[in-house]
Amino acid sequence: MDATRPPATTTDSGIPAESDEYSLTVGPSGPTVLHDHYLVQKMQHFNRERVPERVVHAKGSGAHGFFEVTEDVTWFTRASFLAEPRKRTPVFARFSTVAGEQGSADTVRDPRGFALKFYTDEGNFDMVGNNTPVFFVRDATKFQDFIHSQKRQPDTGLRSNDMQWDFWTLSPESAHQVMVLMSDRGTPRSYRTMNGYSSHTYSTVNAKGERFWVKYHFKTTQGIENFTDAEAKSMASEDPDFHRRDLFTAISMGQAPEWRLEMQVMAFEEAAGYRFNPFDLTKVWPHGDYAPIAVGRLVLDRNPSNFFAEVEQAGFSPANLVPGTGLSPDRMLMGRVFSYHDTHLHRIGPNYEQLPINAPRLEVHSYNKDAAMAYRHAGSQPVYAPNSYGGPEADPARAGTVAWTVQSGELVRSAYEKHSEDDDFGQAGTMYRTVMSDSDRDHLVANIVGHASDNVSEPIQMRVVAYWASVDPELGARVAAGLSLDTGNDAYLQAAKLVESRSNRA
């Protein structure tokens, strides 16, 4: 075989193709014939080569790397991938915007997805987080409505700032996250220069059976860098793929980005008496209460070799928990345990976890079988359990599930049980007054005013002012001035009462 010649083109069945350029026709000027199988196969595959885009986090980028433990953390978890310092676990990371479609610009104002898949020696551990430590809602039944408010209107096909502010101001629990979104943190300069958070509270158990509540914080060692609103809009026009290009270029040049994992750890029994609900996704645990401790480092040092196969077909699910790790009573987390896996079943197929990017790096023993695109099977292994013929058996001791006590009572639909300091606006107000600099506050006000001035009706603008006045009176006054609204009339008083009445309902 001549090594200087390229390989022969084949059909998808491996049969050599006659031509890359010409269809089979009846003479040079005649019609194309239906039995030109190679042409038909090319057209059929082309028509189907796109899988449905993600409902959220549609546009993203990814990279391979590793996680290395740097500290002894066996005192709060028995997870094998965290078992000892210097232990390394392969990781695939996917970063993304949230609301935009595949063709949207990378630098738009939006939260950023921060999803990690750890290929551990006990199975895959997925961390589905964001670049923010909180979220807009705390109950999974509101998640779909929130996303719909950020997407496109059914009649015009256009996105609507009025729709967004309508939802936010009727959902005051969103204030903390909207504060982050409307600050310069809503427009990170790159994926490399933003933090990643589990946001949710998770649980762990150690070898002694002692249980803990935990939060994961991935802190960028490149340093936090953000665009201003003007810079982000300019870059959206100049290079809509700026974040994707930046990540790929940095890794290809040997500048592997790195994050330091720090975790907050709460003793299991402390949750019940804590001053606010520690499972409320709209709140952070103050570092003064639970100081983050160093755990390890995440390094991304290899770009994907095929974007579709690795980035687009990657599927992450918070249901993927390895022994020593577990869930919490976080209502949004409970919903995501179902939703993420389910969306991949629809988007990629029932055997998406057999794809190389999603497959664990160990042998799988499952009684799930067949369905579309199944290419792993168990041969003569029994297909049911229990059985008498040597099939796999569940082992609760190896699984190491983390459980908690649930108070018995009637089935209800209600807000979380109130703790002494539960409120929707307190942490956002603290962020505004004590965390932000004068420049941060100026940018925040300008961003809110600019966003709420863009085709937002006056009644909704009144609620916007009341919403931010509940966070901080000065902030509300500055937003009112920026929107040229009179807050001394009945319309504003009614808006303020509505916002107040909605607080802590969800």
ROVEXFI-109699 format. One record per residue (C-alpha): x, y, z; residue in three letters. Coordinates in steps of 0.05 Angstrom, whole numbers, padded with zeros to 5 digits, always signed. Example, Ala and Ser with C-alpha at 12.3 -4.5 7.8 and 13.67 -1.06 7.14 Angstrom:
% residues 2
+00246-00090+00156ALA +00273-00021+00143SER 
This chain:
% residues 506
+00000+00000+00000MET +00027+00069-00019ASP +00036+00107+00047ALA +00037+00173+00008THR -00034+00165-00017ARG -00094+00184+00027PRO -00141+00128+00050PRO -00198+00110+00003ALA -00266+00142+00016THR -00317+00090+00039THR -00391+00086+00055THR -00409+00081+00128ASP -00407+00005+00118SER -00334+00009+00097GLY -00347-00003+00023ILE -00302+00037-00024PRO -00338+00097-00056ALA -00331+00110-00130GLU -00330+00187-00127SER -00328+00244-00078ASP -00354+00293-00129GLU -00403+00262-00178TYR -00472+00230-00169SER -00493+00170-00210LEU -00535+00196-00268THR -00568+00171-00332VAL -00515+00198-00379GLY -00477+00263-00368PRO -00540+00305-00373SER -00592+00257-00345GLY -00626+00253-00278PRO -00595+00225-00214THR -00616+00154-00199VAL -00646+00133-00133LEU -00601+00072-00127HIS -00538+00116-00119ASP -00533+00090-00048HIS -00471+00131-00030TYR -00506+00197-00049LEU -00570+00178-00013VAL -00531+00157+00050GLN -00493+00223+00050LYS -00558+00263+00045MET -00594+00220+00097GLN -00537+00227+00147HIS -00529+00301+00134PHE -00603+00312+00148ASN -00594+00278+00216ARG -00525+00300+00237GLU -00549+00350+00288ARG -00577+00324+00353VAL -00628+00370+00388PRO -00591+00426+00423GLU -00594+00430+00498ARG -00656+00465+00524VAL -00608+00505+00568VAL -00533+00511+00565HIS -00537+00501+00489ALA -00473+00535+00469LYS -00412+00510+00505GLY -00338+00492+00502SER -00300+00435+00535GLY -00232+00407+00553ALA -00200+00347+00584HIS -00155+00347+00645GLY -00147+00319+00714PHE -00164+00331+00786PHE -00108+00322+00837GLU -00120+00316+00912VAL -00073+00361+00952THR -00099+00352+01023GLU -00122+00296+01068ASP -00198+00301+01068VAL -00214+00230+01091THR -00242+00259+01155TRP -00306+00279+01118PHE -00310+00232+01058THR -00294+00160+01039ARG -00298+00176+00964ALA -00241+00140+00930SER -00222+00197+00883PHE -00210+00240+00945LEU -00175+00185+00985ALA -00104+00211+00988GLU -00060+00270+00969PRO -00030+00267+00899ARG -00083+00220+00873LYS -00105+00241+00803ARG -00171+00229+00768THR -00185+00243+00694PRO -00237+00298+00684VAL -00277+00327+00627PHE -00303+00398+00635ALA -00357+00435+00596ARG -00369+00510+00603PHE -00429+00544+00573SER -00477+00602+00571THR -00548+00587+00597VAL -00603+00621+00558ALA -00573+00630+00489GLY -00577+00582+00431GLU -00520+00549+00394GLN -00504+00610+00352GLY -00508+00661+00408SER -00448+00704+00428ALA -00404+00679+00484ASP -00399+00745+00521THR -00473+00761+00531VAL -00497+00776+00602ARG -00515+00707+00628ASP -00494+00657+00681PRO -00442+00607+00658ARG -00448+00532+00665GLY -00389+00497+00699PHE -00400+00421+00690ALA -00348+00369+00709LEU -00345+00294+00697LYS -00295+00257+00742PHE -00278+00188+00713TYR -00265+00157+00782THR -00245+00085+00798ASP -00315+00077+00829GLU -00354+00103+00770GLY -00369+00173+00742ASN -00380+00231+00790PHE -00414+00291+00757ASP -00414+00361+00785MET -00466+00404+00749VAL -00452+00475+00772GLY -00448+00548+00751ASN -00400+00605+00758ASN -00445+00632+00813THR -00455+00603+00883PRO -00530+00615+00882VAL -00589+00608+00834PHE -00653+00645+00814PHE -00703+00597+00844VAL -00702+00544+00899ARG -00759+00498+00878ASP -00753+00454+00816ALA -00825+00467+00797THR -00806+00539+00780LYS -00744+00521+00739PHE -00781+00511+00673GLN -00818+00576+00682ASP -00754+00613+00697PHE -00721+00586+00634ILE -00782+00602+00592HIS -00777+00674+00617SER -00705+00678+00593GLN -00719+00647+00525LYS -00761+00672+00467ARG -00834+00695+00464GLN -00881+00647+00429PRO -00912+00700+00384ASP -00853+00743+00362THR -00796+00694+00371GLY -00758+00750+00407LEU -00727+00752+00476ARG -00759+00801+00524SER -00729+00840+00581ASN -00799+00856+00604ASP -00813+00781+00610MET -00750+00771+00650GLN -00762+00827+00699TRP -00835+00806+00706ASP -00813+00737+00729PHE -00756+00762+00773TRP -00797+00814+00810THR -00852+00763+00822LEU -00799+00715+00848SER -00760+00755+00901PRO -00718+00694+00918GLU -00681+00711+00853SER -00652+00776+00880ALA -00585+00747+00902HIS -00571+00714+00834GLN -00597+00773+00794VAL -00550+00818+00835MET -00492+00774+00811VAL -00518+00772+00740LEU -00526+00847+00735MET -00457+00860+00763SER -00395+00852+00720ASP -00393+00779+00743ARG -00449+00769+00693GLY -00400+00781+00637THR -00336+00741+00653PRO -00275+00757+00610ARG -00262+00683+00597SER -00279+00614+00622TYR -00209+00611+00651ARG -00220+00673+00694THR -00284+00654+00730MET -00298+00609+00790ASN -00342+00548+00789GLY -00390+00526+00844TYR -00432+00466+00860SER -00483+00519+00884SER -00524+00462+00914HIS -00510+00432+00982THR -00487+00360+00976TYR -00470+00308+01029SER -00412+00262+01045THR -00397+00204+01091VAL -00330+00181+01118ASN -00304+00111+01131ALA -00332+00114+01202LYS -00402+00129+01177GLY -00400+00202+01200GLU -00441+00247+01154ARG -00430+00319+01132PHE -00462+00373+01088TRP -00415+00404+01037VAL -00408+00456+00982LYS -00356+00455+00927TYR -00320+00518+00904HIS -00271+00516+00845PHE -00230+00580+00850LYS -00193+00602+00788THR -00118+00610+00798THR -00115+00656+00738GLN -00152+00708+00778GLY -00223+00734+00769ILE -00230+00778+00708GLU -00294+00807+00679ASN -00316+00849+00620PHE -00354+00913+00631THR -00421+00915+00597ASP -00393+00957+00540ALA -00333+00910+00531GLU -00377+00849+00530ALA -00424+00878+00477LYS -00365+00900+00435SER -00334+00831+00438MET -00400+00799+00419ALA -00396+00836+00354SER -00322+00827+00343GLU -00317+00753+00360ASP -00381+00716+00381PRO -00338+00654+00397ASP -00288+00692+00440PHE -00293+00646+00501HIS -00289+00583+00460ARG -00229+00610+00422ARG -00195+00634+00485ASP -00200+00567+00521LEU -00177+00526+00461PHE -00119+00573+00446THR -00094+00575+00517ALA -00092+00499+00523ILE -00061+00490+00454SER -00006+00538+00474MET +00009+00499+00537GLY -00023+00549+00584GLN -00066+00498+00621ALA -00119+00535+00663PRO -00124+00513+00735GLU -00175+00518+00791TRP -00165+00505+00865ARG -00221+00464+00897LEU -00243+00489+00965GLU -00301+00460+01003MET -00346+00484+01059GLN -00362+00429+01109VAL -00420+00429+01159MET -00431+00375+01211ALA -00494+00337+01194PHE -00532+00354+01258GLU -00518+00429+01252GLU -00565+00439+01193ALA -00629+00435+01234ALA -00610+00492+01280GLY -00574+00536+01230TYR -00598+00608+01225ARG -00625+00599+01155PHE -00642+00539+01112ASN -00574+00512+01090PRO -00606+00476+01031PHE -00636+00539+01001ASP -00602+00548+00933LEU -00613+00623+00934THR -00565+00631+00993LYS -00491+00622+01008VAL -00461+00596+01072TRP -00421+00655+01100PRO -00347+00640+01103HIS -00345+00666+01174GLY -00390+00607+01193ASP -00358+00554+01150TYR -00290+00573+01123ALA -00272+00538+01057PRO -00218+00486+01064ILE -00168+00466+01010ALA -00180+00399+00976VAL -00144+00396+00909GLY -00134+00426+00841ARG -00168+00419+00774LEU -00124+00426+00712VAL -00148+00427+00639LEU -00091+00409+00593ASP -00121+00375+00531ARG -00169+00401+00478ASN -00222+00356+00448PRO -00202+00321+00384SER -00274+00322+00359ASN -00321+00377+00383PHE -00386+00341+00369PHE -00366+00274+00398ALA -00337+00304+00462GLU -00370+00371+00476VAL -00438+00364+00444GLU -00450+00291+00463GLN -00424+00300+00534ALA -00480+00287+00584GLY -00476+00307+00657PHE -00523+00288+00713SER -00522+00304+00788PRO -00550+00234+00797ALA -00480+00207+00784ASN -00455+00203+00855LEU -00398+00156+00876VAL -00394+00121+00944PRO -00379+00172+00998GLY -00419+00227+00965THR -00493+00242+00966GLY -00551+00290+00957LEU -00586+00338+01005SER -00658+00362+01015PRO -00645+00418+00965ASP -00709+00419+00923ARG -00674+00443+00860MET -00622+00389+00866LEU -00676+00336+00874MET -00709+00360+00810GLY -00643+00361+00772ARG -00628+00289+00792VAL -00687+00270+00747PHE -00684+00325+00695SER -00612+00322+00671TYR -00610+00248+00657HIS -00679+00251+00625ASP -00659+00307+00577THR -00599+00267+00552HIS -00643+00207+00540LEU -00684+00251+00493HIS -00627+00291+00464ARG -00574+00237+00452ILE -00610+00171+00464GLY -00624+00117+00515PRO -00552+00092+00512ASN -00517+00159+00515TYR -00475+00134+00574GLU -00443+00083+00528GLN -00412+00139+00486LEU -00337+00145+00499PRO -00342+00215+00528ILE -00394+00191+00579ASN -00373+00120+00592ALA -00340+00105+00659PRO -00269+00080+00659ARG -00288+00014+00690LEU -00330-00047+00673GLU -00405-00036+00676VAL -00451-00090+00705HIS -00523-00069+00691SER -00589-00102+00677TYR -00609-00047+00629ASN -00607-00075+00559LYS -00620-00061+00485ASP -00654+00004+00460ALA -00627+00048+00405ALA -00552+00049+00391MET -00534-00004+00443ALA -00464-00029+00429TYR -00446-00058+00496ARG -00479-00122+00519HIS -00469-00174+00572ALA -00468-00236+00528GLY -00499-00295+00564SER -00506-00258+00630GLN -00577-00261+00660PRO -00620-00202+00642VAL -00659-00199+00707TYR -00649-00197+00782ALA -00652-00234+00827PRO -00625-00294+00789ASN -00590-00360+00802SER -00539-00356+00746TYR -00483-00311+00769GLY -00510-00243+00750GLY -00486-00181+00788PRO -00514-00168+00857GLU -00525-00101+00891ALA -00480-00087+00951ASP -00505-00033+00998PRO -00440-00032+01036ALA -00400-00015+00974ARG -00451+00036+00950ALA -00445+00078+01013GLY -00509+00117+01004THR -00515+00180+01047VAL -00584+00183+01078ALA -00619+00232+01125TRP -00681+00231+01169THR -00745+00259+01141VAL -00799+00285+01188GLN -00864+00247+01178SER -00925+00287+01161GLY -00978+00302+01109GLU -00959+00313+01037LEU -00959+00388+01026VAL -00940+00441+00974ARG -00908+00497+01014SER -00848+00540+01024ALA -00788+00514+01063TYR -00798+00513+01138GLU -00775+00582+01161LYS -00710+00591+01199HIS -00696+00652+01241SER -00658+00691+01187GLU -00693+00666+01124ASP -00708+00723+01077ASP -00700+00736+01003ASP -00663+00801+01003PHE -00614+00799+01062GLY -00554+00766+01028GLN -00562+00808+00965ALA -00563+00870+01009GLY -00500+00849+01045THR -00466+00836+00978MET -00485+00906+00954TYR -00464+00942+01017ARG -00401+00904+01040THR -00375+00861+00984VAL -00379+00907+00924MET -00333+00966+00913SER -00358+01035+00893ASP -00341+01019+00821SER -00378+00952+00826ASP -00440+00988+00852ARG -00437+01040+00797ASP -00432+00986+00744HIS -00488+00947+00776LEU -00536+01006+00775VAL -00517+01023+00703ALA -00528+00951+00681ASN -00595+00946+00716ILE -00620+01012+00688VAL -00596+00995+00618GLY -00628+00926+00619HIS -00694+00951+00650ALA -00698+01008+00600SER -00699+00962+00540ASP -00772+00951+00522ASN -00794+00941+00595VAL -00863+00969+00611SER -00871+01022+00665GLU -00911+00978+00713PRO -00855+00926+00710ILE -00803+00981+00719GLN -00840+01002+00782MET -00832+00931+00808ARG -00759+00932+00788VAL -00748+00993+00832VAL -00787+00961+00890ALA -00747+00896+00882TYR -00680+00932+00888TRP -00705+00978+00943ALA -00721+00915+00983SER -00648+00895+00974VAL -00622+00964+00994ASP -00660+01031+00997PRO -00602+01069+00965GLU -00598+01019+00908LEU -00672+01025+00896GLY -00667+01101+00895ALA -00610+01099+00845ARG -00648+01052+00799VAL -00710+01096+00804ALA -00669+01157+00785ALA -00637+01120+00727GLY -00706+01100+00701LEU -00735+01170+00715SER -00791+01140+00757LEU -00831+01175+00811ASP -00834+01130+00873THR -00882+01176+00911GLY -00946+01154+00876ASN -00997+01099+00886ASP -00970+01058+00828ALA -00904+01050+00862TYR -00935+01034+00929LEU -00977+00979+00897GLN -00914+00951+00862ALA -00877+00951+00929ALA -00934+00914+00964LYS -00935+00862+00909LEU -00860+00849+00913VAL -00864+00845+00989GLU -00923+00797+00987SER -00884+00751+00941ARG -00823+00747+00986SER -00807+00679+01016ASN -00867+00646+00983ARG -00826+00597+00942ALA 
